[in-house]
Amino acid sequence: MKINVEKMLEYQASDQVIYKAEQAFASSSESKRYSQILSKLNELKTAVIKSDKEAADIRKDIEKRETQLGESGRDLEKRTAAMSGEKSAEEIAKNEDTLRQFEENLDRAEKEFARSVKRLEEIEREAKHALIEIKQCSADLEKSKAVLQKKRSEMQAELSDEVKRRKELQAELRPEELEIYKKVRKENIRLPIVVEYVSGTCRGCGMHVEHDLRGKLNESGDAAECPNCHRILYIK
């Protein structure tokens, strides 16, 4: 394929200026702080949702245990009353063993119930604290967002002339040339993506690709895709 090498390189140079500014903005302390606060806020919200679900499950479990304990208490009364009648020593011993086992099971159930109630109280305290943190974090996020927007506006003002120049250069490129450039650009290949082909070697990745491009790059204006890094190679 043929390309206007001079215009493509001019367009790329302008694109690089804008790209570097955008990268600097993305890695700025303001941008990092905003991302950190946003990440913390999302973590807190996720934790609250998880706690709410756990609390709902525990409440259901507590209701179930309350019902079971009530039934067990009534059953215990019946068993105790049944033992008051005259019985043989063997029957009394057997009933006492049954009652003792029943009481042990009831005691374990009451302890488990108490643990569930305690955990529910802990979750409620944690949720209350998390909601306070969410409120503070949301306020911090709004402040950070305002600072970041100001920095973005400043960057856009500084780049306004360059953005205008890139747009003018874009209009001077043929649609197919621009399409090729944008296609490679979308693949997130590190700039520059339009590089010279010298002595069978791609100056972008440094690989010798003469065999793969035989017959494709013969004279000035010829261009082809590097089979290794997919950059646009050209001959001066």
C-alpha positions in Angstrom: 0.0 0.0 0.0 1.0 3.6 -0.5 0.9 6.3 2.2 1.8 10.0 2.5 4.7 9.4 4.8 5.3 13.1 5.6 1.7 13.7 6.6 1.4 10.5 8.5 4.5 11.3 10.5 3.3 14.8 11.2 -0.1 13.5 12.3 1.7 10.9 14.5 3.9 13.6 16.1 0.8 15.6 17.0 -0.9 12.5 18.3 2.1 11.7 20.5 2.0 15.1 22.1 -1.6 14.7 23.1 -1.1 11.1 24.1 1.8 11.9 26.4 -0.3 14.7 28.1 -3.2 12.3 28.6 -0.9 9.7 30.1 0.6 12.3 32.4 -2.9 13.2 33.5 -3.9 9.6 34.0 -0.8 9.0 36.2 -1.0 12.3 38.1 -1.4 12.3 41.9 -4.8 13.8 41.5 -6.0 11.0 39.3 -4.4 8.4 41.5 -6.1 9.9 44.6 -9.5 9.9 42.9 -9.1 6.2 41.9 -8.0 5.3 45.4 -11.0 7.0 47.0 -13.4 5.5 44.4 -11.9 2.0 45.0 -12.3 2.4 48.8 -15.9 3.6 48.4 -16.7 0.6 46.3 -15.1 -1.8 48.8 -17.1 -0.2 51.6 -20.4 -0.5 49.7 -19.6 -4.2 48.8 -18.8 -4.9 52.5 -22.2 -3.3 53.6 -24.1 -5.4 51.0 -22.3 -8.5 52.2 -23.0 -7.6 55.9 -26.7 -7.0 55.1 -27.0 -10.4 53.5 -25.3 -12.1 56.5 -27.5 -10.2 58.9 -30.6 -11.3 57.0 -29.5 -14.9 57.1 -28.7 -14.7 60.9 -32.1 -13.1 61.6 -33.8 -16.0 59.8 -31.7 -18.4 61.8 -32.5 -16.6 65.1 -36.2 -16.8 64.3 -35.9 -20.5 63.6 -33.9 -21.2 66.8 -36.4 -19.2 68.9 -39.1 -21.5 67.6 -37.0 -24.6 68.2 -36.1 -23.4 71.8 -39.7 -22.7 72.6 -40.7 -26.2 71.4 -37.8 -27.8 73.3 -38.8 -25.9 76.5 -42.3 -27.2 76.3 -41.1 -30.7 75.5 -38.8 -30.6 78.5 -41.7 -29.7 80.8 -43.7 -32.7 79.4 -40.8 -35.0 79.9 -40.2 -33.7 83.5 -43.9 -34.1 84.4 -43.9 -37.6 82.9 -41.1 -38.7 85.2 -43.0 -37.7 88.3 -45.1 -40.9 88.3 -44.1 -44.1 90.0 -41.6 -46.1 87.9 -39.0 -48.8 88.4 -35.4 -47.9 89.2 -34.4 -49.0 85.7 -37.1 -46.8 84.0 -36.1 -43.8 86.2 -32.4 -44.2 85.3 -33.3 -44.5 81.6 -35.5 -41.4 81.7 -32.8 -39.5 83.6 -30.3 -40.3 80.9 -32.7 -39.2 78.2 -33.5 -36.0 80.1 -29.8 -35.3 80.7 -29.0 -35.7 77.0 -32.0 -33.6 76.1 -30.8 -30.8 78.5 -27.3 -31.0 77.0 -28.7 -30.6 73.5 -30.9 -27.7 74.7 -27.9 -26.0 76.3 -25.9 -26.3 73.1 -28.8 -24.8 71.1 -29.0 -21.9 73.6 -25.3 -21.2 73.2 -25.5 -21.3 69.4 -28.5 -18.9 69.7 -26.5 -16.6 71.9 -23.6 -16.6 69.4 -25.9 -15.8 66.6 -27.3 -12.8 68.5 -23.8 -11.6 69.4 -22.7 -11.9 65.7 -25.8 -9.9 64.6 -24.9 -7.2 67.1 -21.4 -7.1 65.7 -22.6 -6.8 62.2 -24.9 -4.0 63.1 -22.0 -2.1 64.7 -19.8 -2.8 61.7 -22.5 -1.6 59.3 -23.0 1.6 61.3 -19.3 2.3 61.2 -19.1 1.5 57.5 -22.0 3.9 56.7 -20.2 6.7 58.5 -17.1 5.8 56.4 -19.1 5.8 53.2 -20.5 9.2 54.0 -17.0 10.6 54.6 -15.6 8.8 51.6 -18.3 10.1 49.3 -17.5 13.7 50.4 -13.8 13.1 49.8 -14.7 11.7 46.3 -16.6 14.8 45.4 -13.7 17.0 46.4 -11.2 14.9 44.6 -13.5 14.9 41.5 -13.6 18.7 41.5 -9.8 18.9 41.7 -9.5 16.3 38.9 -12.0 18.2 36.7 -10.0 21.4 37.2 -6.8 19.7 36.2 -8.5 18.1 33.1 -9.8 21.5 32.1 -6.3 23.0 32.4 -4.8 20.2 30.3 -7.5 20.6 27.6 -6.8 24.3 27.5 -3.1 23.7 27.1 -3.7 21.1 24.3 -6.3 23.1 22.4 -3.9 24.3 19.7 -2.4 20.8 19.4 -5.9 19.2 19.1 -6.8 21.7 16.4 -3.6 21.0 14.6 -4.1 17.2 14.7 -7.6 17.7 13.4 -6.3 19.7 10.5 -3.6 17.1 9.7 -6.3 14.4 9.9 -8.2 16.2 7.2 -5.1 16.1 5.0 -4.8 12.3 5.2 -6.8 10.0 2.9 -9.6 8.0 4.6 -7.7 4.7 4.1 -4.5 6.1 5.6 -6.4 7.4 8.7 -8.2 4.1 9.0 -5.0 2.1 9.0 -3.4 4.4 11.6 -6.5 4.2 13.9 -6.8 0.5 13.6 -3.2 0.0 14.9 -3.7 2.7 17.5 -6.8 0.8 18.9 -4.5 -2.2 19.5 -2.8 -0.2 22.2 0.6 -0.6 20.6 3.1 1.7 22.1 3.8 4.9 20.1 5.3 5.5 17.6 3.3 3.1 15.4 4.5 4.5 12.0 8.2 3.6 11.9 10.9 3.4 9.2 11.8 0.1 7.6 15.6 0.0 7.3 17.7 -2.9 5.9 14.9 -5.4 6.5 14.4 -4.4 10.1 11.4 -2.8 11.9 12.6 0.2 13.9 9.6 -0.3 16.2 10.4 -3.8 17.6 13.8 -4.3 16.1 12.9 -7.6 14.4 14.4 -8.5 11.0 11.3 -9.1 8.8 12.7 -8.8 5.3 11.6 -12.3 4.4 8.0 -11.7 5.5 7.8 -8.4 3.6 9.6 -9.4 0.4 8.1 -7.4 -2.5 5.9 -5.1 -0.3 8.4 -2.4 0.5 10.3 -1.3 -2.6 10.2 2.5 -3.0 9.4 5.7 -1.1 5.8 5.8 0.0 5.4 2.0 0.3 4.0 0.8 3.6 3.2 -2.5 5.2 2.3 -4.0 8.5 5.2 -5.4 10.6 4.3 -9.1 11.0 5.8 -9.1 14.5 4.6 -5.9 16.3 1.9 -4.8 13.7 3.3 -1.3 13.4 3.1 0.5 10.1 6.4 0.3 8.3 7.4 2.7 5.5 10.3 3.4 3.2 11.5 7.0 2.9 
